[in-house]
Amino acid sequence: MKKPIVYILTEIAIIVFLPAFILFTTGLLNITAIKMDRPDTLSDYPQQPKLIKDFDISRIMSSKIKVYIADEDKTVDIDFEKYIKGVVAAEMPLYFDLEALKAQAIAARTYTICKLSAYYDGDNQTHKDGARICTDYRHCQAWRDPDSIVKAFGEGEKEKAEGYVAKLNQAVDETARVIITYEGNPINALYHSNSGGWTENSEDVWPGYVEPYLRSVPSFGEEDNSEFCKIQYFTTEEFVQKFKAHSEDFSGEPESVFQSIVVLDRTPSGRINTIKIADKTYPGTDVRTILDVLSTNLIFRQNDDGRIEVISFGYGHGVGMSQYGAASMAKKGQTCEQILKYYYTNILLSYYNI
């Protein structure tokens, strides 16, 4: 039976907001203001970043890189920082405050350096014509040509578009050559749209992959995002068909499949770790893919008309920086460094001279 909206809101509060409130009020959430001034020499930082094997980070930042344009099936050479501008423009709304865009630029630059150097994903991720970076967000990062932004807005909004481009250029230019490091190494700077209230530990999404800087933290101010909470509906026949398409031997039947849903355990952030449906047990990540929902933080209900209601919180894997959380922090006056040091635990920002 479909419950009144007050019950849904109460459940949301318990799963998403109460843990964050407890953590905040017990003093564990402590964001310290730290001004990011790029030093004249790299050694002015308290920790000297290491080179990645024989990969010359400073040289790469000053050169063109090969980028596979996925929707055009071609590889082009793009100036490194122009590529970063295109990533920020595609990955984060340009109406966000400047400090959020700066945080995105630094995260994108760090992620790009690691992709180009094969630091985290090995040497088997090359695209067409030797490109190690593509424009498919499902594999690398989304990208749009920053030169196309003004034209896309049209003449009527040209002034607004030019303002966005100016802010984009400022965000990237003012953080140029800055990347995120942990113990002297560039980090795997993962990010996502919004966390649904809590980010996720890396190993709770990818079993066995433990990064000390990718720790779960409460993420505030994401509620205004339209994808913070989303409800999707499935007839029981549609629900069963999706699981049968994934596993031919799935034994669930439309008349009983909802009653067979049992969440076995959740991660500390509230996302489904494992779930049993009919006679099969699935990781939450598999269920997200099978049902094509936005996250693994899910609640299942059945309506009076028999349809299964799937309520999801957040959008994305939940690891690393929440983009809408970053926007909220920036709106409240937090700097890009504060944002990054909050979402990535115990990291430093490192500047590479030419």
VOBARO-605070 format. One line per 2 residues: their letters; for each residue x, y, z of N, C-alpha, C. Coordinates in steps of 0.2 Angstrom, whole numbers. Example, Ala and Ser with C-alpha at 12.3 -4.5 7.8 and 13.67 -1.06 7.14 Angstrom:
residues 2
as) 66/-28/39/62/-22/39/66/-16/39  64/-11/35/68/-5/36/64/0/39
END
This chain:
residues 354
mk) 4/-6/0/0/0/0/4/6/0  2/11/-4/6/17/-4/5/21/2
kp) 11/23/5/10/27/12/10/35/10  7/38/15/7/46/14/14/49/13
iv) 14/55/10/20/58/9/24/59/16  21/60/21/24/61/27/28/56/30
yi) 26/49/28/30/43/30/37/43/25  36/45/19/42/45/15/47/50/17
lt) 44/56/19/49/61/21/52/60/28  49/56/32/51/54/38/57/49/37
ei) 56/44/32/61/39/31/67/42/28  66/47/23/71/51/20/76/54/26
ai) 72/57/31/76/61/36/80/56/40  77/50/41/81/45/46/87/43/42
iv) 86/41/35/92/38/32/97/43/30  95/49/28/99/54/25/102/59/29
fl) 97/62/33/99/68/37/101/67/44  98/63/47/100/62/54/107/60/56
pa) 110/55/52/117/54/53/122/60/52  120/64/47/124/70/46/123/75/51
fi) 117/76/54/116/80/60/120/78/66  120/72/67/123/69/73/131/71/72
lf) 133/69/66/141/70/65/142/78/66  138/82/63/139/89/64/139/92/71
tt) 134/90/75/133/92/82/138/89/86  141/84/85/146/81/89/153/84/88
gl) 154/88/83/160/92/82/165/88/78  163/83/74/167/79/70/168/83/63
ln) 163/87/61/163/91/55/167/97/56  173/98/54/177/104/56/180/106/49
it) 178/112/46/181/114/40/185/120/42  191/120/41/196/125/43/197/130/36
ai) 197/136/37/198/140/31/206/140/30  208/139/24/215/139/22/215/142/15
km) 219/148/15/220/152/9/225/148/4  223/147/-2/227/144/-7/231/149/-11
dr) 237/150/-9/242/155/-13/247/150/-17  247/151/-23/252/147/-27/259/150/-26
pd) 263/145/-23/270/148/-22/274/149/-28  280/153/-27/285/154/-32/288/147/-34
tl) 290/143/-29/293/137/-31/289/131/-28  290/125/-31/286/120/-29/288/118/-21
sd) 294/119/-20/297/117/-13/294/121/-7  290/126/-9/287/130/-4/281/127/-1
yp) 279/121/-4/273/117/-1/276/113/4  273/111/9/276/106/14/277/99/12
qq) 275/98/6/276/91/3/278/91/-4  284/89/-6/286/89/-13/282/84/-17
pk) 278/85/-22/275/80/-26/280/76/-30  278/70/-31/283/65/-34/281/65/-42
li) 286/63/-46/284/62/-53/281/55/-53  277/55/-58/274/48/-60/278/44/-65
kd) 282/40/-62/286/36/-66/291/41/-70  291/40/-77/294/45/-81/290/50/-84
fd) 284/51/-81/279/55/-84/280/62/-82  281/67/-86/283/74/-85/277/78/-84
is) 274/79/-78/268/82/-77/268/90/-80  274/93/-78/274/100/-80/274/101/-88
ri) 278/96/-91/278/97/-98/271/96/-101  267/91/-99/261/89/-101/256/95/-100
ms) 257/98/-95/252/104/-93/253/110/-98  259/110/-102/261/115/-106/260/113/-113
sk) 257/107/-115/257/105/-122/250/103/-124  249/100/-130/243/98/-132/242/90/-130
ik) 236/88/-129/235/81/-128/230/78/-133  231/72/-134/226/68/-139/220/67/-135
vy) 214/69/-138/208/68/-135/203/64/-140  200/59/-138/196/55/-143/189/58/-142
ia) 186/61/-147/179/64/-147/174/59/-149  171/56/-144/167/50/-144/162/50/-149
de) 158/56/-149/152/56/-153/154/58/-160  160/60/-162/162/61/-169/167/55/-171
dk) 169/51/-167/173/45/-168/180/48/-172  183/53/-168/189/55/-171/194/58/-165
tv) 200/58/-166/205/60/-161/208/67/-163  208/71/-158/211/78/-160/216/80/-155
di) 220/85/-156/225/87/-152/222/94/-149  222/94/-142/219/100/-139/224/102/-133
df) 225/109/-133/229/112/-127/226/109/-121  231/107/-116/229/104/-110/224/108/-106
ek) 225/115/-105/221/119/-101/214/120/-105  214/120/-111/208/121/-115/204/115/-114
yi) 207/109/-114/203/103/-112/200/103/-105  204/106/-100/201/106/-94/195/111/-94
kg) 196/117/-97/190/121/-98/184/118/-101  185/114/-106/179/110/-109/176/105/-104
vv) 180/102/-100/178/97/-95/174/101/-90  176/106/-87/172/110/-82/166/112/-85
aa) 166/115/-91/160/117/-95/155/112/-95  157/105/-97/152/100/-98/150/96/-91
em) 155/96/-86/153/93/-80/150/97/-75  150/103/-75/147/107/-69/143/113/-72
pl) 137/115/-70/134/121/-72/138/127/-71  138/131/-77/142/137/-76/139/143/-72
yf) 133/142/-70/130/147/-65/132/145/-58  136/140/-57/138/139/-50/143/144/-48
dl) 144/145/-42/149/150/-39/156/149/-42  160/154/-42/167/153/-45/171/148/-41
ea) 171/148/-34/175/143/-30/173/136/-32  167/134/-33/165/128/-35/168/126/-42
lk) 168/130/-46/171/129/-53/178/128/-52  181/132/-48/189/131/-47/190/124/-44
aq) 186/122/-39/187/115/-36/186/110/-42  181/111/-46/180/106/-52/186/106/-56
ai) 189/112/-58/194/112/-62/200/109/-59  202/109/-53/207/106/-50/206/98/-50
aa) 200/96/-48/199/89/-48/199/86/-55  197/90/-60/197/87/-67/204/87/-70
rt) 208/92/-68/215/92/-70/219/86/-67  218/85/-60/221/79/-57/219/73/-60
yt) 212/72/-61/210/66/-65/213/65/-71  214/70/-75/216/70/-82/224/68/-82
ic) 228/71/-77/235/69/-77/235/61/-75  231/59/-71/231/52/-69/229/47/-75
kl) 224/49/-79/222/46/-85/228/46/-90  231/51/-91/236/52/-96/242/48/-94
sa) 244/47/-88/250/44/-86/248/36/-84  242/34/-85/240/27/-83/242/25/-76
yy) 241/30/-72/243/30/-65/238/25/-61  232/25/-63/227/21/-59/224/15/-63
dg) 224/16/-70/220/11/-74/224/7/-79  231/7/-78/235/3/-82/236/5/-89
dn) 239/1/-93/241/3/-100/236/1/-105  230/-2/-103/226/-5/-108/219/-1/-109
qt) 220/6/-108/214/10/-108/215/15/-114  219/14/-119/220/18/-124/214/18/-129
hk) 212/24/-132/207/25/-136/210/25/-144  206/27/-148/208/28/-155/214/32/-156
dg) 219/30/-160/225/34/-162/229/36/-156  229/32/-151/233/33/-145/231/37/-140
ar) 225/40/-141/222/44/-136/220/41/-129  222/44/-123/221/41/-117/215/44/-114
ic) 212/49/-117/207/53/-114/201/53/-119  195/52/-117/189/53/-122/184/57/-119
td) 179/59/-123/174/64/-120/168/60/-118  168/54/-117/162/50/-114/163/50/-107
yr) 158/53/-104/158/53/-96/158/47/-93  155/42/-96/155/35/-93/161/32/-93
hc) 166/34/-96/173/31/-96/178/36/-94  178/42/-96/183/47/-94/179/53/-91
qa) 179/59/-94/175/65/-92/171/67/-98  166/71/-96/162/74/-102/166/80/-104
wr) 165/82/-110/169/88/-113/165/91/-118  165/98/-118/162/102/-124/167/107/-126
dp) 167/109/-132/172/114/-134/170/121/-131  174/124/-127/173/130/-124/171/136/-129
ds) 174/135/-135/173/140/-140/165/140/-143  162/135/-141/155/134/-143/150/137/-139
iv) 152/139/-133/147/140/-127/143/146/-129  146/152/-131/142/158/-133/137/156/-138
ka) 139/153/-144/135/152/-149/129/147/-147  130/143/-143/124/138/-140/119/142/-137
fg) 121/148/-134/116/152/-130/111/156/-135  114/158/-141/110/162/-145/111/169/-144
eg) 109/174/-148/110/181/-148/106/184/-142  101/181/-140/97/184/-135/100/184/-128
ek) 104/179/-127/108/178/-121/115/178/-122  117/182/-126/125/182/-128/128/185/-122
ek) 126/190/-119/129/193/-113/130/188/-107  124/185/-106/124/180/-100/130/174/-102
ae) 130/172/-108/135/167/-110/142/169/-110  143/176/-112/150/178/-111/152/179/-104
gy) 147/180/-99/149/181/-92/151/174/-90  147/169/-92/149/162/-90/156/160/-92
va) 157/161/-99/164/160/-101/169/163/-98  168/170/-96/173/173/-92/174/170/-85
kl) 169/168/-82/170/164/-76/173/158/-76  171/154/-82/175/148/-83/182/149/-84
nq) 184/154/-88/191/155/-89/195/157/-83  191/161/-79/194/163/-73/196/157/-68
av) 191/153/-68/191/147/-63/197/142/-65  198/141/-72/203/137/-74/210/141/-74
de) 210/147/-76/216/151/-76/219/152/-69  215/153/-64/217/155/-58/220/148/-54
ta) 218/143/-57/220/136/-53/225/133/-58  227/136/-63/232/133/-68/238/129/-65
rv) 239/123/-67/245/119/-64/244/117/-57  238/117/-54/237/115/-47/234/108/-48
ii) 236/103/-44/233/97/-44/232/94/-37  228/89/-35/227/87/-29/232/81/-28
ty) 236/81/-22/240/75/-20/239/73/-13  241/66/-13/241/63/-6/247/59/-5
eg) 251/61/0/257/58/1/262/59/-5  262/64/-8/266/66/-14/264/63/-21
np) 258/60/-21/256/57/-27/249/60/-29  248/61/-36/241/63/-38/236/58/-36
in) 230/61/-34/225/56/-32/220/54/-37  217/49/-36/211/47/-41/205/52/-39
al) 205/58/-42/200/63/-40/193/62/-43  190/57/-40/183/55/-42/178/60/-40
yh) 173/61/-44/168/66/-42/161/63/-45  156/66/-42/149/64/-45/144/70/-44
sn) 138/69/-46/133/75/-46/131/77/-39  128/72/-36/126/74/-29/126/67/-25
sg) 127/67/-19/128/61/-15/122/59/-12  116/63/-12/110/61/-8/111/62/0
gw) 116/65/2/117/67/9/124/64/12  126/59/9/133/56/11/137/54/5
te) 143/56/5/147/52/0/149/45/2  153/42/-2/154/35/-1/161/33/0
ns) 163/28/4/170/25/4/171/22/-3  177/22/-5/179/19/-12/177/12/-12
ed) 179/8/-6/178/1/-6/171/-1/-6  167/3/-4/160/1/-4/156/1/-11
vw) 160/4/-15/158/4/-22/162/-1/-27  168/-1/-26/173/-5/-29/176/-10/-24
pg) 174/-15/-22/176/-20/-17/184/-21/-18  188/-20/-12/195/-21/-12/199/-14/-14
yv) 195/-9/-17/199/-3/-19/198/2/-13  203/2/-9/203/7/-3/208/12/-4
ep) 205/18/-4/209/24/-4/208/28/2  213/30/6/212/34/12/210/41/11
yl) 210/43/5/207/50/4/200/50/1  198/44/0/191/44/-3/186/41/3
rs) 185/45/8/181/43/13/174/46/13  170/42/16/163/45/17/162/51/22
vp) 159/56/19/158/62/23/151/64/22  147/68/27/141/71/25/141/76/20
sf) 137/77/16/137/82/11/130/86/11  131/92/13/125/97/15/123/101/9
ge) 117/103/8/115/108/4/113/105/-3  113/99/-4/111/96/-11/104/96/-12
ed) 100/97/-7/92/96/-8/89/100/-13  92/105/-15/89/109/-21/90/106/-28
ns) 94/102/-28/95/98/-35/90/94/-36  87/94/-42/81/90/-44/82/83/-44
ef) 89/81/-44/90/74/-44/92/71/-37  91/75/-32/93/73/-25/89/67/-23
ck) 82/68/-25/78/62/-24/73/61/-30  73/55/-33/69/54/-39/65/47/-38
iq) 59/47/-40/55/42/-40/54/39/-47  55/32/-47/54/29/-54/49/23/-52
yf) 44/22/-57/39/17/-57/40/11/-62  39/5/-59/39/-1/-64/33/-5/-62
tt) 30/-7/-68/25/-13/-66/29/-19/-64  25/-23/-61/29/-29/-58/32/-33/-64
ee) 28/-33/-70/30/-37/-76/37/-33/-78  37/-27/-79/43/-23/-81/49/-25/-76
fv) 47/-25/-70/53/-26/-65/56/-33/-66  51/-38/-66/54/-45/-67/58/-45/-74
qk) 55/-42/-79/59/-43/-86/66/-40/-86  67/-34/-82/73/-31/-81/78/-36/-78
fk) 76/-40/-73/80/-44/-70/81/-51/-74  76/-53/-77/77/-59/-82/82/-57/-88
ah) 82/-51/-90/86/-49/-95/94/-49/-93  94/-48/-86/101/-48/-83/103/-55/-82
se) 98/-59/-79/100/-66/-77/94/-71/-80  95/-75/-85/90/-79/-88/87/-83/-83
df) 91/-85/-78/88/-90/-73/84/-87/-67  83/-80/-68/80/-76/-62/73/-79/-61
sg) 71/-81/-55/65/-85/-54/59/-81/-52  60/-74/-51/55/-70/-49/49/-70/-53
ep) 43/-69/-50/37/-69/-54/33/-62/-52  29/-59/-57/26/-53/-56/22/-52/-50
es) 18/-58/-48/13/-58/-43/17/-58/-36  23/-60/-36/26/-60/-29/33/-57/-29
vf) 35/-54/-34/42/-51/-34/43/-46/-29  38/-41/-28/39/-36/-23/40/-39/-16
qs) 36/-44/-14/37/-47/-7/44/-50/-6  47/-52/-12/53/-55/-11/59/-51/-11
iv) 58/-44/-11/64/-39/-10/66/-39/-3  72/-40/-2/75/-40/5/82/-36/5
vl) 82/-30/7/89/-27/8/93/-30/13  98/-34/12/102/-37/17/107/-33/21
dr) 110/-28/18/114/-23/21/115/-17/17  117/-12/21/118/-5/18/125/-3/20
tp) 128/1/16/135/4/18/134/9/23  139/12/26/138/17/31/135/23/29
sg) 135/24/22/132/30/20/124/29/18  122/23/19/115/22/18/113/18/11
ri) 118/18/7/117/14/0/117/7/1  113/4/-3/112/-4/-3/119/-7/-5
nt) 121/-11/0/127/-15/-2/125/-22/-5  121/-25/-2/118/-32/-5/111/-32/-4
ik) 107/-35/-9/100/-35/-9/98/-42/-12  93/-45/-9/90/-52/-12/84/-50/-15
ia) 83/-53/-21/77/-52/-25/75/-59/-28  69/-62/-26/68/-69/-27/73/-73/-25
dk) 77/-77/-29/82/-82/-26/89/-80/-27  90/-73/-29/96/-71/-31/98/-65/-26
ty) 105/-65/-25/108/-59/-21/112/-55/-26  111/-48/-25/115/-44/-30/118/-39/-26
pg) 124/-36/-28/127/-30/-26/122/-24/-28  122/-19/-23/118/-13/-25/120/-10/-32
td) 126/-10/-33/129/-7/-40/125/-11/-46  124/-18/-45/121/-21/-51/114/-19/-51
vr) 111/-18/-46/103/-16/-46/103/-9/-49  107/-5/-47/107/2/-50/107/1/-58
ti) 112/-3/-60/112/-4/-68/106/-7/-71  104/-13/-67/98/-17/-70/92/-12/-71
ld) 91/-8/-66/85/-4/-66/86/3/-69  92/4/-70/94/11/-73/91/17/-69
vl) 93/16/-62/91/21/-57/98/25/-56  97/31/-52/102/36/-52/108/34/-47
st) 106/30/-42/111/28/-37/109/22/-34  113/20/-29/112/13/-25/108/15/-18
nl) 107/21/-17/103/23/-11/96/23/-12  93/17/-11/86/15/-14/81/13/-8
if) 75/15/-9/69/13/-5/64/10/-10  62/4/-9/57/1/-13/50/1/-9
rq) 45/3/-13/38/3/-11/33/0/-16  27/-2/-14/22/-4/-19/16/0/-19
nd) 14/3/-24/8/7/-24/2/3/-24  -4/7/-23/-10/3/-23/-12/0/-30
dg) -9/3/-35/-11/0/-42/-6/-6/-43  -2/-8/-39/3/-13/-40/9/-12/-42
ri) 11/-6/-45/17/-4/-47/22/-4/-42  28/-5/-43/34/-5/-39/37/2/-39
ev) 37/6/-34/40/13/-33/47/12/-31  52/15/-35/59/15/-33/61/22/-31
is) 63/23/-25/65/30/-23/73/30/-23  76/34/-26/83/35/-26/85/41/-23
fg) 91/41/-19/94/48/-17/101/49/-20  102/54/-22/108/56/-25/109/54/-33
yg) 114/56/-36/115/54/-43/123/52/-44  124/46/-45/131/44/-47/134/39/-42
hg) 140/38/-42/143/33/-38/144/35/-31  144/42/-30/144/44/-23/151/45/-20
vg) 157/43/-24/163/43/-21/167/50/-23  170/53/-18/174/59/-19/170/65/-19
ms) 171/70/-23/168/77/-22/161/76/-25  156/79/-21/149/80/-23/149/87/-27
qy) 147/87/-33/147/94/-37/142/98/-34  136/96/-32/131/100/-29/133/102/-22
ga) 136/97/-18/138/99/-12/144/105/-12  148/104/-17/153/109/-18/150/116/-20
as) 144/116/-24/141/122/-25/138/125/-19  135/121/-15/132/124/-8/138/127/-4
ma) 144/123/-3/149/126/1/152/133/-2  152/133/-9/155/139/-12/150/145/-11
kk) 143/143/-11/138/148/-10/138/151/-3  141/147/2/141/149/9/148/153/10
gq) 152/154/5/158/157/6/165/153/6  164/146/6/170/142/6/174/142/0
tc) 181/142/1/185/142/-5/186/135/-8  189/135/-14/190/129/-18/194/124/-14
eq) 199/127/-10/203/123/-6/200/120/0  195/123/3/191/121/8/187/115/5
il) 184/116/0/179/111/-3/183/105/-5  189/105/-8/193/99/-10/195/96/-3
ky) 198/100/2/200/96/8/195/93/12  189/95/11/183/92/14/181/86/11
yy) 180/86/4/178/80/1/184/74/-1  190/77/-1/196/72/-1/200/72/5
tn) 200/67/9/203/67/16/210/68/16  213/73/20/220/73/21/224/74/15
il) 222/78/10/225/79/4/229/86/4  233/87/-1/237/94/-2/235/96/-9
ls) 236/103/-10/236/105/-17/243/107/-19  245/105/-24/252/105/-27/252/109/-33
yy) 257/114/-34/258/118/-40/264/116/-43  263/115/-50/269/113/-54/271/119/-58
ni) 278/120/-57/281/126/-61/282/123/-68  283/128/-73/285/126/-79/292/124/-80
END
